[in-house]
Amino acid sequence: MRKRSHRSRAVVAIATAAVLGLAGCDASGGNEAAPEGTAVKAQPSPKPTPVWNRAPASVAAVGDSITRGFDACTVLTDCPEVSWATGGDASVDSLAVRLLGADGAAQHSWNYAVTGARMSDLAGQVEQAVQKKPELVTVMAGANDACRSSASAMTSVADFRKQFQEAMDTLRESLPKAQVYVSSVPNLLRLWSQGRTSQLGKQVWKLGICPSMLGDADALDAQATKRRNTVQARVKAYNQVLKEVCAKDRRCRFDGNAVFDYHFGTDQLSHWDWFHPSTIGQARLAEIAYRTITAKDPVT
């Protein structure tokens, strides 16, 4: 009887060990090698979240009169409804409308640009914009830093850099993950060459629109040419600053000088002042911004 009892307990122990061994293998996720000929299914790696979101859900705009749609609808008046950045006018098809749809743009886009603003004003506009917690902030500023009473009165490149960096720092303090689209400063020399074909435009310019570039519009002497070239060189330097500061921030995209390089004609200029974009010009700016923001890779 005793021998049979010992033999029974031994059998039970062996069976129990075998069951536990199988259970342990399953629970560990397969520490033992798979039987020969059995395919092992690899677990897919999770896709990393891209740094740049090509479909942001909200937009805030900062900058100057161009973003306010100044002189695009009526003389000497802001017309934000045709703004390239946030306007709702169907003929412009603004950046916000392209990204969010008409209803989405009406509810989730905001325009904090101010006519006459210079780069020194940008940080204050950003402080307002961050209150809305936008996923995308658009920046178009710098034309008024070059458009001064004279070439000598233009904002220095060093100050321009400091002021733009301050605006970016202000944004990052509140919204470290917000995306930023930075437009290049428009080509003021081309603006002069296009607008001076209009007698009306030249008369309006005499009222004080961008004197550093547009003053004495018909003058072609060495002094006038040097003045215009000095302003143009400063605009190019500003754009280099925008590119360099933006490049240090992985959630910032510069347009690669697309706005500066765009060969606009008189149809893209306001026929009120032959300086600011018309509604057609605003639409072209929206196209450039949308293309840059939705591109798979940033412009290099």
Secondary structure, DSSP 8 states (H G I E B T S, - for coil): -HHHHHHHHHHHHHHHHHHHHHHHHHHTT--S---TT-------------SS-SS-S-EEEEESHHHHTTTSSSTT---GGG-TTT---TTT--HHHHHHHHHHHHHHEEE---TT--GGGHHHHHHHHGGG--SEEEEE--HHHHSSSSGGGS--HHHHHHHHHHHHHHHHHH-TT-EEEE-----HHHHHHHHTT-HHHHHHHTTTSSHHHHTTTT--SHHHHHHHHHHHHHHHHHHHHHHHHHHTSTTEEE-TTHHHH----GGGB-TTTSSSB-HHHHHHHHHHHHHHHHSSS---
